[in-house]
Amino acid sequence: MQTLARVLADAKATDGIFSVEHGAYHGLPIWAITRLVDDGVLERVGPSHVRATHLSWDLRARHRQALVQAGNESALAARTALHHWGIAPRPECIQILVARGQRQQRPTARVIQSTDIVPVDITMHRGLSTATPDRALIDAARFLSPLALGQAVSAGIKTQLVDIDQLTQRFLEVARRGRPGVRRMRACLATFGSDPEATVFEKDLERIINRGRFVQPVRQHRVKTGDKVYFLDHAWPELKKWSECDSMLAHGSAEDLRKDLERQNRIIAATGFEPMRFTYFDVHHRPDYVTEILSNHLPKR
């Protein structure tokens, strides 16, 4: 029993859960663990993990159990991750993110399988593998109402866990037709002055450019200024011009306007490019005006 007490004391950092291999390494052989399970001293919480039965099951322990059952490369996901980060209410069920095709043993949580998980999507937070706030928001969009999703994004921004530009960039990287929650997240990002419909704008503006027979732009031109990186929707580097599409909601507050002007000033300082700024209304409903502005800055092909 002294050996068991030592192993349990060592497992406090993992909410009392330990693997049978860990127990064997510290002098508690597998046959002894099996007997302790039969005697009701320990209980199995996964295919190769156990926990003392006298310990209470708090939420953190349930989270760890779900991660153990889902496998080594799993992470708290979606609404569960948002609650773990402190920017959304506790969900009714635990949600876990795993790579598509990864097998789980008797999961006690809702498993979200994905083919586009990359290392930057997962981090350790308060001792548990957790999806980053950006990834959690993207995955949670399918489960949250528009109001709840907007509140979670607002809470993330307020606590400085979320940067709207970085969230939009990651969203555009994983967004695809048919992915659950894509439309809801696009609408949500638009309310924060972001440009989640970048591809729509690019196509519409390119039609105007082609009709006017203007020289072709470089799409998503990368500009680095200090520690920040910006992507310009359309740029003409040799002419030192670029086009910018402004959301109608982009200047909803003085802070939004400040950030937008800072971004523009940094780009101009780094490149010397002259901006041509259009609203969605201009591109979609005033193509003659857009053509006029383009003709003042761009040569014909």
C-alpha positions in Angstrom: 0.0 0.0 0.0 3.0 2.3 0.5 3.9 1.8 -3.1 0.3 2.7 -4.2 0.3 5.8 -1.9 3.6 6.9 -3.5 2.3 6.4 -7.1 -1.0 8.2 -6.3 1.0 11.1 -4.7 3.1 11.3 -7.9 -0.1 11.3 -10.0 -1.6 14.4 -8.3 -0.3 16.5 -11.2 -2.4 14.4 -13.6 -5.6 14.5 -11.5 -4.9 11.1 -10.0 -4.8 9.3 -13.4 -1.8 7.2 -14.2 -0.9 4.6 -16.7 -0.2 1.0 -15.8 3.3 1.4 -17.3 3.9 4.3 -14.9 2.7 2.2 -12.0 5.0 -0.7 -13.0 7.9 1.7 -13.3 7.4 2.9 -9.8 7.1 -0.6 -8.3 3.4 -1.4 -8.8 3.3 -4.3 -11.3 0.4 -4.9 -13.7 -0.9 -7.9 -11.7 -1.1 -5.8 -8.6 -3.0 -3.0 -10.4 -5.4 -5.6 -11.8 -6.1 -6.9 -8.2 -6.6 -3.4 -6.9 -9.1 -2.8 -9.7 -10.9 -6.0 -8.8 -10.9 -5.0 -5.1 -12.5 -1.6 -6.0 -9.4 0.4 -4.9 -8.7 1.5 -8.4 -10.9 2.0 -11.5 -10.1 1.9 -15.1 -10.5 5.2 -16.9 -9.0 4.1 -20.2 -7.4 1.1 -22.0 -4.2 1.5 -20.0 -5.0 4.1 -17.3 -6.4 3.8 -13.8 -7.4 6.1 -11.0 -8.1 5.7 -7.3 -11.9 5.3 -6.6 -11.8 7.5 -3.5 -11.0 10.6 -5.5 -13.8 12.8 -6.6 -14.5 13.4 -10.3 -14.2 17.1 -10.9 -14.4 18.7 -14.3 -10.7 18.8 -14.8 -10.4 15.0 -14.1 -13.2 14.3 -16.6 -11.4 16.4 -19.2 -8.2 14.4 -18.6 -10.1 11.1 -18.8 -11.5 12.1 -22.1 -8.1 13.0 -23.4 -6.6 9.7 -22.2 -9.4 7.8 -24.0 -9.0 9.7 -27.2 -5.2 9.2 -27.5 -1.9 11.0 -27.2 -2.5 13.6 -29.9 -6.0 14.7 -28.8 -6.9 18.1 -27.4 -9.9 19.8 -25.7 -11.9 21.2 -28.5 -14.6 23.7 -29.6 -16.9 24.7 -26.7 -14.9 22.7 -24.1 -11.7 24.5 -25.1 -13.5 27.8 -25.0 -14.7 27.1 -21.5 -11.2 26.0 -20.5 -9.8 29.3 -21.8 -12.5 31.1 -19.8 -14.3 32.8 -22.7 -17.5 30.7 -22.9 -19.9 28.9 -20.6 -19.4 25.3 -19.7 -20.9 23.0 -22.3 -23.1 20.0 -21.5 -20.7 17.5 -23.0 -16.9 17.3 -23.4 -15.6 17.9 -26.9 -12.3 16.4 -28.0 -10.3 17.2 -31.2 -8.4 14.3 -32.9 -6.9 13.6 -36.3 -9.4 12.0 -38.7 -8.9 8.2 -38.6 -7.4 8.1 -35.1 -9.0 5.3 -33.1 -10.6 5.9 -29.7 -11.3 3.5 -26.9 -14.8 3.8 -25.5 -14.8 7.7 -25.6 -16.8 9.5 -22.9 -16.7 12.7 -24.9 -17.9 14.0 -28.3 -15.0 13.5 -30.7 -14.4 16.0 -33.5 -12.3 14.5 -36.2 -10.3 16.8 -38.6 -7.9 16.5 -41.5 -6.4 20.0 -41.1 -5.0 20.0 -37.6 -1.5 21.5 -37.5 0.9 22.0 -34.5 -0.1 25.7 -34.1 -3.7 24.6 -33.4 -2.8 22.8 -30.2 -1.2 24.1 -27.0 -0.9 23.2 -23.3 -3.2 25.2 -21.1 -3.4 24.7 -17.4 -1.8 21.2 -17.8 -4.2 19.9 -20.5 -3.7 19.6 -24.2 -6.1 22.3 -25.6 -7.1 23.7 -29.0 -5.9 27.3 -29.3 -8.6 30.0 -28.9 -8.6 30.6 -32.7 -9.0 26.9 -33.5 -11.6 26.4 -30.8 -13.7 29.3 -32.1 -13.6 27.9 -35.7 -14.6 24.4 -34.5 -17.3 25.7 -32.1 -19.1 27.8 -34.8 -21.2 24.8 -35.8 -22.4 24.3 -32.2 -23.0 28.0 -31.1 -25.8 30.4 -31.9 -24.7 33.5 -33.8 -25.1 35.5 -30.6 -23.1 33.1 -28.5 -20.3 32.9 -31.1 -20.0 36.6 -31.2 -19.9 36.8 -27.4 -17.1 34.2 -27.4 -15.1 36.2 -30.0 -15.6 39.4 -28.0 -14.5 37.7 -24.8 -11.4 36.4 -26.5 -10.5 39.8 -27.9 -11.2 41.5 -24.5 -8.9 39.0 -22.7 -6.3 39.4 -25.5 -6.5 35.7 -26.3 -7.8 36.4 -29.8 -6.5 38.7 -32.5 -9.2 39.2 -35.1 -6.7 39.3 -38.0 -5.0 36.1 -36.9 -8.4 34.4 -36.4 -9.5 35.5 -39.8 -6.3 34.2 -41.4 -6.6 30.8 -39.7 -10.3 30.6 -40.7 -9.5 31.3 -44.3 -6.9 28.5 -44.2 -9.3 25.8 -43.0 -12.6 27.1 -44.4 -14.0 25.0 -47.2 -17.4 24.4 -48.8 -19.4 22.0 -46.7 -17.4 22.5 -43.5 -20.0 22.9 -40.6 -20.1 26.4 -39.2 -18.3 28.2 -42.1 -21.2 30.5 -42.9 -21.8 31.3 -39.3 -18.2 32.1 -38.7 -18.0 34.3 -41.9 -21.0 36.3 -40.7 -19.5 36.6 -37.2 -16.1 37.9 -38.5 -17.8 40.4 -40.7 -19.4 42.0 -37.7 -15.9 42.6 -36.3 -14.8 44.5 -39.4 -12.8 41.5 -40.7 -12.9 40.4 -44.3 -14.0 36.8 -44.3 -15.3 37.1 -47.9 -11.9 37.9 -49.3 -12.2 35.4 -52.2 -15.6 36.9 -53.2 -14.1 40.4 -53.3 -11.1 39.3 -55.3 -13.2 37.6 -58.0 -15.6 40.6 -58.3 -12.7 43.1 -58.5 -10.8 41.0 -61.0 -13.9 41.0 -63.3 -13.7 44.8 -63.2 -10.0 44.7 -63.8 -10.4 42.4 -66.8 -13.2 44.3 -68.3 -11.1 47.5 -68.1 -8.1 45.6 -69.5 -5.9 46.9 -66.7 -2.6 45.2 -65.9 -3.1 42.1 -63.7 -2.4 42.4 -60.0 -0.5 40.1 -57.6 -3.0 38.4 -55.3 -2.4 38.1 -51.5 0.9 40.1 -51.8 2.9 39.6 -48.5 4.2 42.6 -46.7 6.3 42.4 -43.5 6.6 45.4 -41.2 8.6 44.7 -38.1 7.0 41.8 -36.3 3.7 42.0 -38.3 2.8 40.4 -41.6 0.0 41.7 -43.8 -1.5 40.3 -47.0 -2.8 42.7 -49.6 -5.8 41.5 -51.6 -4.4 42.9 -54.8 -1.1 44.6 -55.4 0.9 46.0 -58.3 4.4 46.0 -56.8 6.1 47.5 -59.9 3.6 50.4 -59.9 3.6 50.7 -56.1 -0.2 50.4 -55.9 -2.5 48.2 -53.9 -6.3 47.8 -53.5 -8.1 47.6 -50.2 -11.7 46.5 -49.6 -13.2 48.1 -46.6 -16.0 46.4 -44.6 -19.0 48.6 -43.9 -18.5 47.6 -40.2 -14.8 48.1 -40.1 -15.0 51.5 -38.5 -17.6 50.7 -35.8 -15.5 52.3 -33.1 -12.6 54.7 -32.6 -10.4 51.7 -31.8 -11.3 50.0 -35.1 -10.4 53.1 -37.0 -7.1 53.5 -35.1 -6.1 49.9 -35.9 -7.1 50.3 -39.6 -5.1 53.5 -40.0 -2.1 52.0 -38.2 -2.2 49.0 -40.6 -2.3 51.3 -43.6 0.4 53.6 -42.3 2.7 50.6 -41.6 2.1 49.2 -45.1 2.8 52.5 -46.8 6.0 53.1 -44.7 7.3 49.6 -45.5 6.5 49.6 -49.3 5.7 53.1 -50.4 2.6 51.7 -52.1 -0.4 54.0 -52.7 -3.7 52.5 -51.7 -7.0 52.4 -53.7 -9.8 51.8 -51.2 -13.2 50.4 -52.1 -16.2 49.3 -50.1 -18.1 46.2 -50.9 -20.9 48.4 -52.1 -18.5 50.1 -54.6 -17.3 46.8 -56.0 -20.7 45.1 -56.2 -22.9 48.1 -57.1 -20.7 50.9 -58.5 -18.3 49.2 -60.9 -18.1 52.3 -63.1 -16.7 54.3 -60.1 -14.2 51.5 -59.4 -13.1 51.5 -63.1 -12.7 55.3 -62.9 -10.4 55.1 -59.9 -8.4 52.2 -61.3 -7.9 54.1 -64.6 -6.3 57.0 -62.7 -3.7 54.7 -61.3 -3.2 51.7 -63.6 -2.1 51.4 -67.2 -4.0 49.3 -69.8 -2.6 46.0 -71.0 
